[in-house]
Structure formats: structure tokens, C-alpha cells
């Protein structure tokens, strides 16, 4: 696995941590990684893209993520983003409309907890 991509699978949740830059030069590689991640078996019920360590997000990169989340919805997989508030990446997420299409959380645990069934929920919504 490349050092700018990290994945983990806690209980049906696929977390993809994106590092470095997501721009016009890397958008194809990133969208390929997202697509491969959601096609893995057994399938996740939630894809969490953690942008906490992303240094730069271009408009083209945000559009690539929109496409990845659309493919998730087609497969019945929920998706959300992690973006620290006040960062340049968070501003791009808001300004491109990505935040209007995909739920955005500040932390992984709050994102994962929001998608847990009420019977096993351990954090408030």
C-alpha cells in the first residue's frame, strides 16, 4: 500500500485515509483506489473517506469524490467524509457542494457511530 493511502475495516466500515494532494494530476489514481476499496469483499456498509491529513484538494478532486460516492450509493453503501473544520480542504468540500451531497464529520468515531443501529449505538448522534 502506498504511503499516501491507508485503509482499515472495523466491522463493515471501510475507512480510507487520504494523504498528500488530491488534484488534477492524481484524481484518476485516487478514484481508482476508491473504486477498488468499495469493490472489496466482503462489501462494506459504510465508506469513510478521512481527509484529515490531506494537504490540498482541488475542485477536480472533489468531483472525483462525488463520483465515488455516487457509485457507493448505487451499490447500497453509505458514505461520508472526515474533514477538520477551518482547513482549506474543508472550504473546498463546502464550496464545491460536496458537503451538500455527502455527510461531513469532524472525527472518525462520530461518523462511524452515526451509522450504527440504535441497538448498538454507544455515542449520541
N, C-alpha and C positions, 0 to 999 in steps of 0.2 A: 504494500500500500504506500502511496506517495506520502511525503511528509506534510503536504498541504491538505490532505483529506484524512479524516478519521471517522470510523463508523463503530457503532455498538448497537446491540439488540437486547434491551431489557424488556422481557415479557411482551413480545409482539409489537414493540415500538422500535422503529429504526431511527437512530439518531445519526445524522451526517453533519460533522463539524467541518465547516468550510473556512479555510485559512488563506491568507495572501490576498490575491486580487481576483475579482470576477469581472472581467471586462471583455471587450470585443475579441481580443486575441485568445481568451481562454473559455469563452462561453460554450463552444461546442464540446470541449473536453468535460466541462462541469455538467452540462446537460446529459452527456453520455454516462457520467458517474451517477447522476440522479436516477436515470432510467434503469441502469444496471442494478442500483440499490433497491428500487421498488419491484424489480422482477425476481429478486432472490426468493428462494423457497426455504422455509415456509413464509408465506407473504405476511408482511407487517399489516397491522390495522391502523397504524399511525406513522407518518413520516415527519420527523422533526429536523428541520434544517437550522443548525445553530450557526449564526453569523457573528457570534461574539468575538471571534478572532480574525474576522475578515477586515482587511485594511482598506479595500476600495471596492465599491460596487458601481458598475456603470448601468446606464439605462438598458442597454442591450442585455446585460447580466440579469437585471430584474425581469425583463421579458422572458428570458430563458427559464427563470424560476417559475414564472406564471405558467409557462407551457408544461413544466414538470408537474406542477400541482394539478393542472387540468388532466394530465394522464393519470395521476393518482385518483382523482375523482371518478374517472372512467372505470377504474379497477375497484372502486369501493373503498379506497384508502383515504383516510383523513390526513390532512397535512397542516403544519403550522411552522412559524418562524420564531427564532430567538434572536432578538436584536437589543443590545443595550441602549437605553434611552439617551438622547442627546448626541449620538455619534453621527458622523457623515453617512454611514451605512443606513442608519435608522431614517435619516432625512430622505435618502433616495427611495427607501421602501415606501415611505409615506407619499412622496411627490409623484412617483410613477403609478400609484394606485394599487400597488401590490398589497399594501396593508388593508385595502378595502376588499380584496379578494381572498386573503388568507389571514387567519388569526395570528396575531403577533403577541409574544410574551417576552418578559424580561429575563426569565430563568427557565432552564430545562425542567426542573421539578414542577413548577407551576403549570407548564404546558402539558406535561405527561399526566399530572393529577387532574387537569380539566377534562381529559378524555377517558378517565377511569369510570367504570359503572358506579352508581351511587352506593351499592352494597360494599364496595371495597375502597371507597374514597377515603383517603387519610389526610388530605389537605382541603380546606374550604375552597369553593370556587371563587 
